[in-house]
Amino acid sequence: QVQLVESGGGLVQAGGSLRLSCAASGRTFRNYAMGWFRQVPGKEREFVAGISGGGGSTSYADSVKGRFTISRDNAKNTVYLQMNSLKPEDTAVYYCAAPAPAPDYWGQGTQVTVSS
């Protein structure tokens, strides 16, 4: 069983930055590939970024490549999403999930709102 708790969302102007954090419980955290997903009301949840258990491999949705960076600290059981050059279309609820890319476990989500 894995429990995930996101933090770091908020309101930011277009062009700004935010860093999301996801704290995970469980001693097997390093065994899980982790992912960030996002969802806008009325739309399906979509993949944003993923990272392997050891952190050596990452993947990104085309819409965020070059702007977002996923990373993890296995000593702290935490995965991060650094979001730069934010756009209004990045507005969504962001979820941490494991294991990527087909998660069984989800966090409660954190709202990110980008104003134009």
N, C-alpha and C positions, 0 to 999 in steps of 0.2 A: 504494500500500500504506500502511495506517495501523496503527500499533501502539498499544495502549491499556493503561495500567497504573493500576489503582485503588488507593487507600489510604484510611485513615481509619475503617475499620470497627472494631467492638469490642463490648464488653458495657456496657449502660447500663440504668439503672432506668427504669421507666415514668415519663413526664413529662419525661425528660431530653432532651438534644440531642447530635447528632453532625454532623460535616461530612465528607462524602466528597469526595475529589479524584480526578480522572482525568487523568493526563498523557498527551498524545498525541504521537506522532512524526509527522514529515512537514510539509513547508512549506505544504501545501494545507489545513491544519487549518481555517482560517477559511471554507473553502468548504463544510464539512460541517455539516448540522444534526446535533446530538448528542442522545443520549438516555440515560436511566437506566432500567434494567429490574430486576426482582427475581424470585427463584424460591425456592419452598419445596419441600423434597423431596416428590415424589409429585404435584406440581402443575405446570401449565404456567408458563413464564416470562411475566411480565406487565409491561406498560408502566407506568412511574412518572411520568416527566417528560421533556419535550423542549425544546430551545432551537434557534432558527435560527442560521445561520452568523454573522450579525452581532450576535446576542444580543437583537434587538429584539422577538422573538416567542417566547412560552413556552406550554407546555401541560402539564396535569397530569391524572393519574387522579383520579377523584372521591374516592377513599379518602384522598388525601394533600393535597387542596386546602386552603389556609389553614395548613398545617403545614410543608410542604416548599417550598423555593425552589431552583430551578436557575439557575445563572449560569455565565458563562465569561469567561476572560481570554485573548484571542487572542494577545496579546504573549507569554504564557507557555505557549501551547498546552495550556491546562488548562480543564476544566469541573468545576463543583462541584455538590454537592447538600447544601444545609443542611437538616437534619431536626430539627424542634422538636416538642415535645409528643409524643414517641414513645410508641407503644402496643405491647403484646406481639404484636399481630398484624402489626406491621411487621418482625418477625423474619424474616430471609431472607438469601440471598446476593444482593448488589447488583452489577449489571454495568453498565459503561459501554459504549456502542455507537455506531457510526456507519455510514452515515448514518441518522438517525431519519426516519420511523418504521419503516423496513424495513431493518435493519442488515445490512451485509456483514462488518463487523469488530466483534469483541467483546474486552473485557478478560477477565482471568482470574477476576474476581469478588472481592468482599470481604464477609466475614460480618458481619452486624449482628444482635445478639441483645439483645432488650429484655426485662428481667425484670419480673415483676409485684410 
